Amino acid sequence: MILWLWLCWGFPTSAGQPDSELMARYLEEQLLADSSIVEQVARRVPRQAKFLQRLETRPRMSEFNVRSTIISRYAFTTVSCTMVNSGSEAREAVFEMQIPAAAFISNFTMSIGNKTYYGEVTGKEKKNSSDDKTRDKKPSSPTDGRENGYETFRASVFIPRKMQARFVLHYEELLQRRLGKYEYTVSIRPQQLVGRLRVEVNILENSGIVSLEVPPLRNSKQKGNGKAEGDVSPPPSTVVGHTKTLAKVTFNPSVVEQTRIARNGILGDFIIRYDVNRELSVGDVQILNGYFVHYFAPTDLPPLPKNVVFVLDSSASMVGTKLKQTKEALFTILQDLRPEDHFNIIGFSNRIKVWQQDRLVPVTPNNIRDAKKYIHNMSPTGGTNINGALQTGAKLLNDYIAQNDIDARSVSLIIFLTDGRPTVGETQSSKILSNTKDAVRDRFCLFTIGIGNDVDHKLLERMALENCGMTRHFQEDEDAASHLKGFYDEIGTPLLSDIRVDYPEDDVEQVTQNFFPNYFNGSEIIIAGKLINRTSDKLHVQVTASNSKKYILLKTDVAIDLPSRNDIRGVPGLEDGKGDKNYIERAWSYLTIKELLNSRLKSDDSQEKDHLMEKAKSLALAYNFVTPFTVLKMREAGLHSEPPQEEFIRPSTDGIGEKLQSLQGHRAPPGIRREQDKQVQDKQRIKISKTSADGDPHFVIDFPSSKFSVCFNIDGEPGDILRLVSDHKESGVTVNGQLIGAPAPPNGHKKHRTYFSTITILSNKPERSYLEITPRRIILDDGERLVLSCGRSAVVRSRSLEVSISANSNVTVTIRDTISFVILIHRYKKPAPYQRNHLGFYISNSKGLSSDSHGLLGQFLNHEVKLLQESLNASHQQVGQNHTEALKPNLTNTLKVKGRLIPVVWKQRRIYNGQQEVECWFAKNNAEKLIDGSYKDYLASHPFDTGTSFGTTNSL
């Protein structure tokens, strides 16, 4: 329909498709006049001249592309944007991108016409100003249109007439684990419809990826984003695919899909959440090129009791939605307190009101009921006495700790919430900070929450930093209730306290923070450092912590592989020569700079602050990070110079297997164990039965108990689908093989050759799934379609199915651990005219197949065959099992199968890719009388035919 309308307008098409950029321009223009896109497009056909004249008013965005690679939680993001000025004069183009506040910009380039400008990170000159000076590129508090936890990068240039500009922004961040998942977010707010919009995120986690999800787009300006409650479907046009260690997520909405999401081009946040498999004990230590990162996130530990004081702002500014949502969140939070917890509530305005004077009360149904009544009756009035409220809360908690037995190692904390700045009592920030630190005295942690635009963000941030807590800020128009509950969930389940992670002093240096007051369920402790002794083959790691009444000591030696399994430069497709600054080293630098910035923020000593600033600046310059002490200056590239190239490495994950229809092969996960690699690269080490169908195709049936093998050929036609194993009714397994034709060799007796081009394995127990294997790719569909390349080693496991790929060698399929098939891959570099890339099928383990299994191979798995030696006009004489080798080839011999007598001759066959020989008794004439019926009875109607008896056809 769109194409027809396009032709009506008289606009040119390319390859029969409408130009997406021009379509975007037209639709956006129409949105200014009509709220219904589809109806407007259908009924208004403007003149081309008038239409093009309107489009000249401002530069248009023709492309918005985001590509991200996440390697072991460290994310490299590249945003590229192209703007076109189709007007008759130079016009200003503005490139804006919201990036996570925790991220560091690492590069920025602009190309305007034939000129290229690149960003150079330089140090800021020291100014005689206070500590509270903020970054050039962000204000101290969010402005209208900014999302919580984000800051806006902005670049403005003039584009000459009839020319275009391209912007490329790079930034990096270390993902933080919250509520049991890592969350990676991309802001998609081009502020206009884009002809080509694409987001691609590639994830590589050697530990293994679990619980990958893509929720709907998030836009805080629309509560719930306009979605029905409980809607968790990905945004339209999102494609997700993953293997054990690799994942690829793409978002590629058409212009029409963009208009349905947001007509102004502000689509929202594209979010990916995932977690990784975890080993118990000391966690995951990754080492590469002299640097290490240690991820520690224990699970399955009993929660520690907690003593919590809620300090809630009830001043007049909280009137309306803010106080209502705060109450709603507290009702839910109180319900989540555990019986072993103790709590109290303080409401403050210009007056301080304590719910239960001088004590914390245990969690009982009556206390929860009374606390809810107290919160319900809170009313907004008066000013904001932040200092007095914190002093009261700290004294309450300190007295409780002093007067009660705390040997149970309970965790104490204050949760402080406000929407404003101090207006009553002590109002000087530095004094409030000093008073709070003196009152807390490192005995508990302070967590701060700010709501709205009037809060003192730096005050709340520093209060939390100085007192081992965290801070969060929520916009006034956001769903504060769900955010408050989410923040409490992050800290509501303490599992460990006083965690210390140690490494031998002689082995490491420049280690980031290694002591943590608390570890909360769903979070993660991250430590990074440098190795001193790079020749050592191990790193000793020791973790000490408290859990309830127990003292925990965990220690182990982590092997330092040379090369390490974390060195991904050996993976095919990587950019060679760019591994000088690897991702683990950059994660170390990122963490170190963050800690230096926090330490400087907490310090009151001017000399110490200057020293910390210089260290942070030096490190930021070394790694090209834009920080509060460095700035990005644009330089024009010289006539023969090129902009600086990215120095970190990225795995090439082009074509990772994706769900739905858009499916390609995938790159090899580097986390496959070395011993597995060695095994799958050597075909001769595969322990499989001789029972197989390979080559032209040549069938071999092995009878170990009889100590001989039987072989036969099936001279089928190209396109025939042969049923090899049929046990659908019992074990639920069916194997079919489709034939492909090739010319016969010269002077041969055959009219053509046939090979297996496709092997299809179907299973319906315990769930329905199928595998379609060709010499180049494997399609696995167990409800989620995944395409794997035969040219890349990989292992994919589900509850009942495992597929192991050895690159360009073989595929092993294991079903319920009792059925195993091996498919050999035969590929020719320079095939002769009579050769075709093909497959060989071998049965490795048939224990799980029933006694009723059938098919050209399956019918022999549970039946014995007797060999008879026959002389002319003599009675049959059964040959003993140990006399098979004594039989001479020139004698006529007979097999007895189910009462049928089949003459056979002695032959030698090459199997296992022609590298081994097997001696067998050969049955002629397409195995006539050897198999039940004739070979045509084993023809399936289609690759997914599961018919188990002659003349019947079923489908999975």
MIFINU-447060 format. One record per residue (C-alpha): x negated, y, z. Coordinates in steps of 0.25 Angstrom, whole numbers, padded with zeros to 4 digits, always signed. Layout:
<pts>
XYZ
...
</pts>
This chain:
<pts>
+0000+0000+0000
-0011+0010+0004
-0019+0007-0009
-0006+0009-0017
-0004+0023-0011
-0018+0026-0013
-0016+0024-0028
-0004+0032-0028
-0012+0044-0022
-0022+0043-0033
-0035+0040-0025
-0046+0031-0030
-0048+0017-0024
-0060+0009-0023
-0060-0005-0026
-0045-0005-0025
-0045+0001-0010
-0041+0015-0005
-0053+0023+0000
-0052+0022+0015
-0058+0035+0018
-0048+0043+0009
-0037+0035+0015
-0042+0039+0029
-0042+0053+0024
-0028+0053+0019
-0022+0045+0031
-0028+0055+0041
-0023+0067+0033
-0009+0061+0033
-0009+0059+0048
-0010+0074+0050
+0004+0075+0043
+0011+0062+0047
+0011+0052+0058
+0014+0040+0050
+0002+0036+0042
+0009+0025+0034
+0021+0033+0031
+0013+0045+0027
+0004+0037+0018
+0016+0031+0011
+0024+0043+0008
+0014+0055+0006
+0005+0055-0006
-0002+0068-0006
-0009+0074-0019
-0024+0070-0020
-0029+0084-0021
-0022+0089-0008
-0026+0076-0001
-0041+0078-0004
-0040+0093-0001
-0035+0089+0013
-0046+0079+0015
-0057+0090+0013
-0054+0096+0027
-0064+0088+0035
-0075+0077+0033
-0069+0064+0034
-0074+0051+0041
-0076+0040+0030
-0083+0030+0039
-0083+0027+0054
-0092+0015+0057
-0096+0010+0071
-0106-0002+0072
-0110-0007+0085
-0119-0019+0089
-0119-0023+0104
-0130-0032+0108
-0130-0038+0122
-0121-0026+0127
-0129-0016+0120
-0121-0008+0109
-0127-0001+0097
-0117+0007+0090
-0118+0015+0077
-0107+0024+0073
-0107+0029+0058
-0097+0039+0052
-0096+0045+0039
-0089+0058+0036
-0086+0064+0022
-0084+0078+0019
-0075+0078+0006
-0072+0093+0007
-0078+0104-0001
-0086+0110+0010
-0095+0106+0021
-0087+0102+0033
-0090+0098+0048
-0090+0083+0051
-0089+0079+0066
-0094+0065+0070
-0089+0061+0084
-0091+0048+0091
-0087+0044+0105
-0098+0035+0111
-0098+0028+0125
-0104+0037+0135
-0113+0026+0139
-0119+0025+0125
-0132+0032+0120
-0133+0037+0106
-0145+0032+0099
-0144+0038+0085
-0136+0047+0076
-0138+0050+0062
-0130+0059+0052
-0131+0059+0037
-0125+0071+0030
-0125+0071+0015
-0140+0067+0012
-0145+0071+0025
-0147+0062+0037
-0149+0067+0052
-0153+0058+0063
-0152+0059+0078
-0165+0060+0086
-0164+0058+0101
-0173+0068+0108
-0174+0072+0123
-0166+0084+0128
-0174+0095+0134
-0173+0097+0148
-0163+0108+0152
-0163+0115+0165
-0149+0110+0168
-0142+0102+0179
-0141+0087+0179
-0127+0087+0174
-0130+0091+0160
-0124+0081+0151
-0126+0076+0137
-0125+0085+0125
-0116+0075+0118
-0106+0074+0129
-0099+0083+0139
-0099+0079+0154
-0084+0075+0154
-0075+0069+0143
-0068+0079+0134
-0055+0078+0127
-0055+0066+0118
-0066+0059+0124
-0065+0045+0130
-0070+0040+0143
-0084+0035+0143
-0087+0041+0129
-0094+0053+0124
-0093+0059+0110
-0105+0060+0100
-0102+0072+0090
-0109+0076+0077
-0105+0087+0068
-0110+0090+0054
-0106+0097+0042
-0104+0089+0030
-0107+0095+0016
-0095+0095+0006
-0093+0081-0001
-0103+0074+0008
-0103+0065+0020
-0110+0063+0033
-0113+0050+0041
-0115+0049+0056
-0121+0037+0063
-0122+0037+0078
-0128+0026+0086
-0126+0024+0101
-0129+0012+0111
-0124+0007+0124
-0125-0004+0133
-0111-0010+0136
-0106-0011+0150
-0098-0023+0155
-0085-0019+0161
-0073-0028+0166
-0081-0040+0160
-0083-0034+0146
-0092-0025+0138
-0084-0014+0130
-0089-0008+0118
-0082+0004+0113
-0082+0012+0100
-0075+0025+0099
-0068+0026+0086
-0063+0040+0084
-0067+0046+0071
-0055+0056+0072
-0051+0053+0058
-0047+0041+0049
-0059+0034+0044
-0060+0027+0030
-0070+0017+0035
-0070+0014+0050
-0077+0002+0056
-0082-0002+0069
-0091-0014+0070
-0096-0020+0083
-0106-0032+0084
-0109-0038+0097
-0121-0048+0100
-0121-0054+0114
-0130-0066+0116
-0123-0070+0128
-0110-0072+0120
-0098-0063+0118
-0085-0066+0125
-0072-0059+0127
-0074-0050+0115
-0061-0041+0113
-0058-0028+0105
-0046-0021+0112
-0037-0010+0105
-0043+0003+0102
-0044+0012+0114
-0040+0027+0114
-0039+0034+0128
-0030+0044+0122
-0019+0034+0120
-0016+0026+0132
-0017+0012+0129
-0021+0016+0115
-0006+0014+0111
-0007-0001+0112
+0003-0010+0118
-0001-0014+0132
-0009-0027+0131
-0013-0025+0116
-0028-0030+0115
-0029-0032+0100
-0041-0026+0093
-0039-0013+0085
-0034-0016+0070
-0045-0021+0060
-0054-0026+0072
-0061-0039+0069
-0068-0046+0080
-0078-0058+0078
-0088-0064+0087
-0097-0077+0089
-0103-0081+0102
-0113-0069+0103
-0109-0060+0091
-0096-0052+0089
-0092-0042+0079
-0080-0032+0080
-0076-0023+0069
-0065-0012+0068
-0062-0007+0054
-0048+0000+0054
-0043+0004+0040
-0038+0019+0039
-0024+0014+0041
-0027+0006+0054
-0035+0019+0059
-0022+0027+0057
-0014+0017+0065
-0024+0018+0077
-0026+0033+0077
-0022+0043+0067
-0033+0053+0071
-0044+0043+0070
-0046+0042+0085
-0045+0027+0085
-0051+0025+0099
-0061+0015+0105
-0064+0002+0099
-0068-0007+0110
-0075-0021+0111
-0075-0029+0124
-0083-0041+0126
-0091-0049+0136
-0103-0059+0135
-0105-0073+0141
-0113-0072+0154
-0122-0082+0161
-0121-0083+0176
-0133-0080+0185
-0141-0067+0182
-0134-0063+0169
-0140-0061+0155
-0154-0056+0153
-0157-0052+0139
-0172-0049+0135
-0178-0043+0122
-0191-0037+0119
-0195-0034+0133
-0182-0029+0138
-0170-0035+0145
-0156-0033+0149
-0149-0041+0160
-0134-0042+0160
-0128-0047+0174
-0113-0049+0175
-0110-0061+0184
-0096-0067+0184
-0088-0076+0193
-0092-0070+0206
-0082-0067+0217
-0079-0053+0219
-0085-0045+0230
-0075-0038+0240
-0074-0023+0238
-0072-0011+0246
-0066+0000+0238
-0061+0014+0241
-0052+0021+0230
-0054+0036+0230
-0043+0042+0221
-0042+0057+0217
-0027+0062+0220
-0030+0076+0217
-0020+0085+0209
-0027+0083+0196
-0023+0068+0197
-0009+0071+0195
-0001+0063+0185
-0007+0052+0176
-0021+0051+0183
-0016+0048+0197
-0005+0039+0191
-0015+0031+0184
-0024+0030+0195
-0013+0025+0204
-0010+0014+0194
-0024+0010+0193
-0026+0009+0208
-0013+0001+0210
-0019-0010+0201
-0033-0008+0207
-0028-0011+0221
-0021-0023+0216
-0034-0028+0211
-0041-0027+0224
-0045-0040+0230
-0041-0045+0244
-0056-0044+0249
-0057-0030+0245
-0055-0017+0254
-0050-0003+0249
-0045+0010+0252
-0040+0022+0244
-0043+0037+0245
-0035+0048+0238
-0041+0062+0237
-0038+0076+0232
-0042+0087+0241
-0038+0078+0252
-0044+0064+0255
-0033+0053+0258
-0038+0039+0262
-0028+0028+0261
-0033+0019+0273
-0041+0028+0283
-0055+0023+0286
-0054+0009+0280
-0054+0000+0268
-0042-0010+0268
-0042-0024+0263
-0034-0028+0251
-0021-0033+0255
-0007-0032+0249
-0002-0022+0259
-0015-0013+0257
-0013-0014+0242
+0001-0010+0244
-0002+0002+0253
-0013+0007+0244
-0004+0007+0232
+0006+0016+0240
-0005+0025+0244
-0010+0027+0230
+0005+0028+0225
+0007+0040+0234
-0006+0047+0230
-0002+0061+0224
-0011+0071+0217
-0014+0084+0224
-0025+0093+0228
-0040+0094+0224
-0051+0084+0222
-0060+0081+0234
-0070+0071+0228
-0081+0072+0238
-0071+0070+0250
-0065+0058+0244
-0078+0051+0241
-0083+0054+0255
-0070+0048+0261
-0071+0036+0252
-0086+0033+0255
-0084+0035+0270
-0072+0025+0270
-0081+0014+0262
-0093+0017+0270
-0085+0015+0283
-0079+0002+0278
-0093-0004+0274
-0099+0000+0288
-0087-0005+0296
-0085-0019+0289
-0094-0031+0286
-0099-0029+0272
-0107-0042+0271
-0096-0047+0261
-0104-0038+0251
-0091-0031+0247
-0092-0020+0237
-0088-0006+0241
-0084+0005+0231
-0077+0018+0230
-0068+0021+0217
-0066+0036+0215
-0057+0042+0206
-0055+0057+0202
-0050+0065+0191
-0056+0078+0195
-0068+0086+0200
-0070+0089+0215
-0062+0101+0219
-0061+0099+0234
-0072+0098+0245
-0086+0095+0239
-0085+0099+0224
-0100+0099+0221
-0103+0087+0213
-0118+0085+0218
-0113+0086+0233
-0101+0076+0230
-0112+0066+0224
-0121+0068+0236
-0110+0066+0246
-0105+0053+0239
-0118+0047+0238
-0121+0049+0253
-0107+0043+0256
-0109+0031+0247
-0123+0028+0252
-0124+0016+0242
-0114+0008+0250
-0104+0007+0239
-0101+0012+0225
-0093+0023+0220
-0085+0022+0207
-0079+0035+0201
-0067+0037+0191
-0064+0050+0184
-0051+0053+0177
-0049+0064+0167
-0057+0076+0162
-0059+0084+0175
-0068+0074+0183
-0082+0077+0186
-0088+0065+0178
-0102+0067+0182
-0098+0067+0197
-0091+0054+0196
-0102+0048+0187
-0113+0052+0197
-0105+0048+0209
-0103+0034+0203
-0118+0033+0199
-0123+0037+0212
-0115+0027+0220
-0116+0014+0211
-0103+0016+0205
-0097+0019+0191
-0088+0030+0185
-0077+0030+0175
-0069+0041+0169
-0055+0041+0163
-0048+0051+0154
-0036+0057+0160
-0027+0052+0148
-0033+0038+0149
-0026+0026+0156
-0033+0029+0169
-0026+0017+0176
-0032+0006+0167
-0045+0013+0167
-0046+0014+0183
-0042+0000+0184
-0052-0004+0174
-0063+0003+0181
-0059-0003+0194
-0059-0017+0187
-0074-0014+0184
-0078-0013+0199
-0066-0020+0205
-0073-0034+0206
-0087-0033+0212
-0095-0046+0211
-0109-0043+0216
-0115-0032+0224
-0130-0027+0225
-0135-0034+0212
-0149-0033+0210
-0156-0038+0197
-0171-0041+0198
-0182-0044+0188
-0197-0047+0191
-0204-0033+0192
-0216-0038+0184
-0207-0042+0173
-0198-0030+0171
-0198-0015+0171
-0189-0003+0169
-0177-0012+0173
-0163-0004+0174
-0155-0004+0187
-0155-0018+0193
-0147-0016+0206
-0132-0015+0206
-0123-0012+0218
-0111-0020+0212
-0108-0029+0201
-0093-0029+0196
-0086-0040+0189
-0085-0037+0174
-0097-0028+0174
-0112-0030+0171
-0125-0027+0177
-0136-0023+0166
-0151-0022+0169
-0162-0020+0158
-0177-0019+0159
-0190-0021+0152
-0199-0033+0153
-0213-0031+0157
-0219-0045+0154
-0213-0048+0140
-0221-0061+0139
-0213-0067+0151
-0203-0078+0147
-0193-0075+0158
-0187-0064+0166
-0183-0067+0181
-0170-0061+0185
-0164-0060+0199
-0151-0055+0203
-0147-0053+0217
-0133-0048+0221
-0122-0050+0232
-0109-0056+0230
-0099-0057+0242
-0107-0063+0253
-0117-0069+0245
-0131-0064+0240
-0133-0068+0226
-0147-0071+0219
-0148-0074+0204
-0161-0076+0197
-0166-0083+0184
-0177-0082+0174
-0172-0076+0161
-0180-0082+0149
-0186-0071+0140
-0185-0077+0126
-0196-0073+0116
-0189-0069+0107
-0177-0067+0116
-0163-0072+0112
-0159-0057+0113
-0169-0053+0102
-0158-0052+0091
-0168-0047+0080
-0170-0062+0075
-0155-0062+0072
-0153-0061+0056
-0148-0048+0052
-0155-0039+0062
-0162-0027+0059
-0177-0031+0059
-0187-0022+0065
-0178-0014+0074
-0179-0022+0087
-0189-0013+0094
-0179-0007+0103
-0169-0019+0105
-0156-0019+0111
-0160-0024+0125
-0171-0013+0126
-0160-0003+0122
-0151-0008+0133
-0162-0006+0143
-0165+0008+0138
-0150+0011+0138
-0148+0006+0153
-0161+0013+0157
-0157+0027+0152
-0143+0025+0158
-0149+0022+0172
-0158+0034+0170
-0147+0043+0167
-0139+0038+0179
-0151+0039+0188
-0153+0054+0184
-0138+0057+0186
-0139+0051+0200
-0152+0058+0204
-0152+0072+0212
-0167+0073+0210
-0171+0082+0199
-0185+0076+0196
-0179+0062+0196
-0168+0067+0187
-0178+0072+0177
-0187+0060+0178
-0174+0051+0175
-0170+0060+0163
-0184+0059+0157
-0184+0044+0158
-0170+0043+0152
-0174+0053+0141
-0187+0046+0137
-0179+0032+0136
-0168+0038+0128
-0178+0044+0118
-0185+0031+0117
-0172+0024+0114
-0165+0035+0106
-0154+0037+0116
-0146+0050+0117
-0144+0052+0132
-0142+0065+0141
-0157+0068+0140
-0158+0065+0125
-0151+0072+0113
-0149+0068+0098
-0155+0077+0088
-0152+0076+0074
-0163+0076+0064
-0163+0077+0049
-0169+0065+0042
-0181+0068+0034
-0181+0066+0019
-0188+0053+0020
-0184+0049+0034
-0174+0040+0040
-0166+0041+0052
-0171+0033+0064
-0166+0019+0063
-0159+0012+0075
-0170+0004+0083
-0161-0006+0090
-0157-0019+0083
-0143-0024+0080
-0139-0038+0076
-0133-0039+0062
-0119-0044+0065
-0113-0042+0051
-0102-0051+0049
-0100-0057+0063
-0088-0067+0062
-0076-0059+0064
-0061-0063+0067
-0050-0062+0057
-0053-0061+0043
-0066-0053+0042
-0076-0064+0045
-0091-0065+0042
-0103-0073+0047
-0111-0069+0059
-0125-0067+0064
-0132-0077+0073
-0130-0074+0087
-0144-0073+0093
-0139-0079+0106
-0140-0093+0101
-0149-0101+0109
-0163-0105+0103
-0161-0119+0105
-0148-0118+0097
-0155-0111+0086
-0165-0122+0085
-0155-0133+0085
-0146-0127+0074
-0157-0123+0065
-0162-0138+0064
-0151-0146+0057
-0159-0159+0059
-0156-0158+0074
-0141-0158+0073
-0137-0170+0080
-0125-0175+0071
-0119-0188+0066
-0122-0192+0051
-0107-0192+0049
-0106-0181+0039
-0101-0175+0026
-0112-0167+0019
-0117-0165+0005
-0109-0169-0007
-0102-0173+0002
-0108-0185+0008
-0101-0191+0020
-0109-0199+0030
-0102-0207+0041
-0111-0212+0053
-0108-0224+0061
-0118-0224+0072
-0113-0237+0078
-0115-0245+0065
-0128-0238+0062
-0125-0234+0048
-0118-0223+0040
-0108-0222+0029
-0108-0212+0018
-0099-0208+0007
-0096-0196-0003
-0084-0189-0006
-0084-0183-0020
-0073-0173-0018
-0069-0161-0026
-0073-0147-0024
-0063-0140-0015
-0059-0153-0008
-0057-0152+0007
-0062-0165+0014
-0057-0169+0028
-0069-0173+0035
-0064-0175+0049
-0049-0175+0053
-0045-0177+0067
-0035-0165+0068
-0024-0173+0077
-0034-0178+0087
-0046-0169+0090
-0040-0158+0081
-0053-0158+0072
-0053-0158+0057
-0065-0156+0047
-0063-0153+0032
-0073-0150+0022
-0071-0143+0009
-0079-0147-0004
-0086-0138-0014
-0091-0142-0027
-0104-0141-0034
-0110-0146-0048
-0116-0160-0048
-0131-0161-0050
-0135-0164-0064
-0135-0178-0068
-0127-0182-0056
-0115-0191-0056
-0106-0182-0048
-0097-0171-0055
-0099-0162-0044
-0104-0161-0029
-0096-0157-0018
-0100-0151-0004
-0093-0146+0008
-0091-0131+0007
-0082-0130+0020
-0080-0138+0032
-0068-0134+0040
-0067-0139+0055
-0053-0138+0061
-0049-0140+0076
-0036-0138+0083
-0040-0143+0097
-0040-0136+0107
-0038-0124+0098
-0037-0123+0083
-0049-0119+0076
-0057-0121+0063
-0070-0119+0057
-0073-0117+0042
-0088-0119+0038
-0095-0116+0025
-0110-0115+0022
-0109-0100+0025
-0099-0097+0036
-0090-0103+0047
-0076-0099+0050
-0072-0102+0064
-0057-0099+0068
-0052-0103+0081
-0042-0092+0082
-0052-0082+0079
-0059-0082+0066
-0074-0082+0066
-0084-0083+0054
-0098-0087+0056
-0110-0088+0046
-0117-0101+0044
-0129-0092+0042
-0130-0088+0057
-0131-0097+0069
-0120-0096+0079
-0112-0103+0089
-0097-0101+0092
-0090-0108+0103
-0076-0108+0107
-0069-0117+0117
-0068-0129+0109
-0077-0126+0096
-0092-0123+0094
-0098-0119+0081
-0113-0118+0080
-0120-0113+0068
-0134-0115+0064
-0137-0104+0053
-0136-0110+0039
-0138-0124+0045
-0126-0130+0052
-0113-0128+0060
-0110-0137+0072
-0095-0137+0076
-0092-0143+0090
-0077-0145+0094
-0074-0147+0108
-0088-0153+0110
-0084-0167+0105
-0084-0164+0090
-0095-0158+0082
-0097-0156+0067
-0110-0151+0061
-0109-0144+0047
-0122-0142+0040
-0124-0130+0031
-0130-0133+0017
-0134-0120+0010
-0143-0119-0002
-0152-0107-0005
-0153-0110-0019
-0142-0121-0022
-0143-0130-0034
-0130-0129-0043
-0125-0142-0037
-0128-0137-0023
-0118-0130-0014
-0119-0124+0000
-0111-0134+0008
-0109-0140+0022
-0111-0154+0028
-0102-0159+0039
-0107-0168+0051
-0100-0174+0063
-0109-0172+0075
-0099-0176+0086
-0086-0183+0084
-0082-0187+0098
-0071-0178+0098
-0064-0183+0086
-0053-0194+0088
-0053-0208+0083
-0043-0204+0073
-0051-0193+0066
-0052-0195+0051
-0057-0188+0039
-0069-0192+0029
-0078-0192+0041
-0069-0192+0053
-0063-0206+0050
-0076-0213+0052
-0080-0206+0066
-0072-0217+0074
-0073-0229+0065
-0084-0239+0062
-0088-0245+0049
-0093-0259+0046
-0104-0262+0036
-0103-0275+0028
-0113-0281+0019
-0107-0288+0007
-0113-0298-0002
-0107-0301-0016
-0096-0312-0013
-0100-0313+0001
-0092-0311+0013
-0093-0298+0021
-0104-0298+0032
-0104-0288+0042
-0117-0281+0043
-0123-0279+0057
-0125-0266+0062
-0140-0268+0063
-0142-0273+0049
-0137-0260+0042
-0152-0256+0038
-0154-0270+0032
-0143-0269+0022
-0149-0267+0008
-0144-0256-0001
-0141-0265-0012
-0131-0274-0005
-0117-0271-0006
-0111-0266+0008
-0098-0263+0013
-0092-0255+0024
-0079-0259+0032
-0070-0247+0036
-0057-0250+0041
-0056-0263+0034
-0060-0257+0021
-0073-0262+0014
-0081-0251+0007
-0094-0254-0001
-0106-0245+0003
-0120-0243-0002
-0132-0239+0006
-0136-0224+0004
-0145-0213+0010
-0139-0199+0012
-0145-0186+0016
-0138-0178+0027
-0140-0167+0036
-0143-0157+0025
-0151-0168+0018
-0162-0169+0029
-0158-0183+0034
-0154-0196+0027
-0143-0206+0032
-0142-0220+0026
-0127-0224+0024
-0118-0233+0017
-0112-0226+0006
-0097-0228+0002
-0094-0224-0013
-0082-0218-0020
-0078-0207-0010
-0079-0217+0002
-0068-0225-0004
-0062-0235+0006
-0072-0229+0017
-0063-0218+0020
-0048-0219+0023
-0041-0216+0010
-0049-0208-0001
-0057-0195+0000
-0045-0188-0006
-0037-0191+0007
-0047-0182+0014
-0044-0170+0006
-0039-0158+0015
-0029-0148+0009
-0037-0136+0015
-0049-0134+0024
-0039-0134+0037
-0032-0146+0033
-0031-0155+0046
-0023-0167+0040
-0027-0179+0047
-0021-0190+0038
-0020-0192+0023
-0010-0183+0017
-0008-0174+0028
-0012-0159+0030
-0012-0151+0042
-0019-0137+0045
-0025-0132+0057
</pts>
